[in-house]
Amino acid sequence: MDCEIAEFYNEELVEARKEHKCCETGRVIKKGESYWRCTGKWDGEIQTYKQSQSAYHFARHLNSKIYPNEPQECVPFGCIGEDIQEWVTYGVDLNPYAIVWDKILKGELEFGPDDSVNE
């Protein structure tokens, strides 16, 4: 999938003052938990996405796998699972990533900045 370049973009790690929903997993980010708030302007519209710590770090890790030499490309917000499946149809072996993503979706795994996927 193509990632549209933002007119401006900012991301910050913040503490939830109320419950939010992760745009990737759909899981609740509870009050007091840290999450990534990513705000940008795409096609003239300002949008804000909230990612759990695991979703944020997994997305960055996945980006480095499928776009190693294309820093302007990325997995669009809310599309991690869809992108994994799309790349598999192109013949890219992302099965280990699909397994890890499934565990993150189920809340069985926390994925941090120093974690990686064993291929």
C-alpha positions in Angstrom: 0.0 0.0 0.0 1.1 3.5 -0.6 1.6 5.9 2.2 0.6 9.4 1.4 3.1 12.1 2.3 1.8 14.5 4.9 2.0 18.3 4.5 3.1 18.2 8.2 3.4 15.4 10.7 4.0 15.1 14.4 4.1 12.2 16.8 4.4 12.2 20.5 4.3 9.7 23.3 1.5 10.8 25.7 -0.3 9.5 28.8 -4.0 8.8 28.2 -6.2 11.1 30.3 -9.2 9.0 29.2 -9.8 5.8 27.3 -9.0 5.7 23.6 -9.0 3.1 20.9 -5.9 2.0 19.1 -6.3 2.7 15.4 -4.4 -0.5 14.5 -5.7 -3.1 16.9 -9.1 -1.7 18.0 -8.1 -2.5 21.6 -8.7 0.0 24.4 -5.9 2.3 25.5 -6.7 2.7 29.2 -6.5 5.9 31.2 -3.0 6.3 32.5 -1.4 4.1 29.7 1.2 5.7 27.4 0.3 5.7 23.7 1.5 7.4 20.5 -0.5 10.3 19.2 0.3 10.9 15.6 -1.1 14.0 13.9 -0.7 15.2 10.3 -2.3 16.9 7.4 -3.1 14.7 4.4 -5.1 16.0 1.4 -5.7 19.3 3.2 -7.3 17.5 6.2 -5.8 17.3 9.7 -6.1 13.8 11.2 -5.0 12.3 14.5 -4.3 8.6 15.1 -3.7 6.9 18.4 -1.5 3.9 18.5 -0.8 1.6 21.4 2.9 1.2 22.2 2.9 -2.3 20.7 1.2 -1.2 17.5 3.5 1.8 17.1 6.7 -0.2 17.5 5.5 -3.1 15.4 4.5 -0.7 12.5 7.9 0.8 12.5 9.6 -2.6 12.5 7.3 -3.8 9.7 8.1 -0.6 7.7 11.8 -1.3 7.9 11.2 -4.9 6.6 9.0 -4.1 3.6 10.4 -0.7 2.7 14.1 -0.9 3.7 15.3 1.5 1.1 12.2 3.7 0.8 11.9 5.9 3.9 9.1 7.9 2.2 7.0 4.7 2.1 5.1 3.3 5.1 2.2 1.2 6.2 -0.8 3.6 6.4 -2.5 4.1 9.7 -5.0 1.4 10.5 -3.7 -1.0 7.8 -1.1 -3.3 9.4 -3.0 -6.5 9.0 -4.2 -5.6 5.5 -0.7 -4.6 4.4 0.8 -7.9 5.6 -1.8 -9.8 3.6 -1.2 -7.7 0.5 2.6 -8.2 0.6 2.0 -12.0 1.0 0.0 -11.9 -2.3 3.1 -10.4 -3.9 5.1 -13.4 -2.7 6.8 -11.8 0.2 7.2 -14.2 3.2 5.7 -12.2 6.0 4.2 -15.2 7.9 6.4 -14.6 11.0 5.1 -11.0 11.0 1.5 -12.2 10.7 2.0 -14.5 13.6 3.4 -11.8 15.8 0.7 -9.3 14.7 -2.0 -11.8 15.6 -0.6 -12.1 19.1 -0.5 -8.3 19.4 -4.1 -8.1 18.3 -5.2 -10.7 20.9 -3.3 -8.9 23.6 -0.9 -11.8 24.1 2.2 -9.9 23.2 3.7 -6.5 24.0 6.1 -5.4 21.2 8.6 -2.7 22.1 11.3 -0.6 20.4 14.0 -3.3 21.0 11.9 -6.2 19.8 12.2 -7.9 16.5 10.5 -10.7 14.5 12.4 -13.9 14.2 12.3 -14.9 10.5 
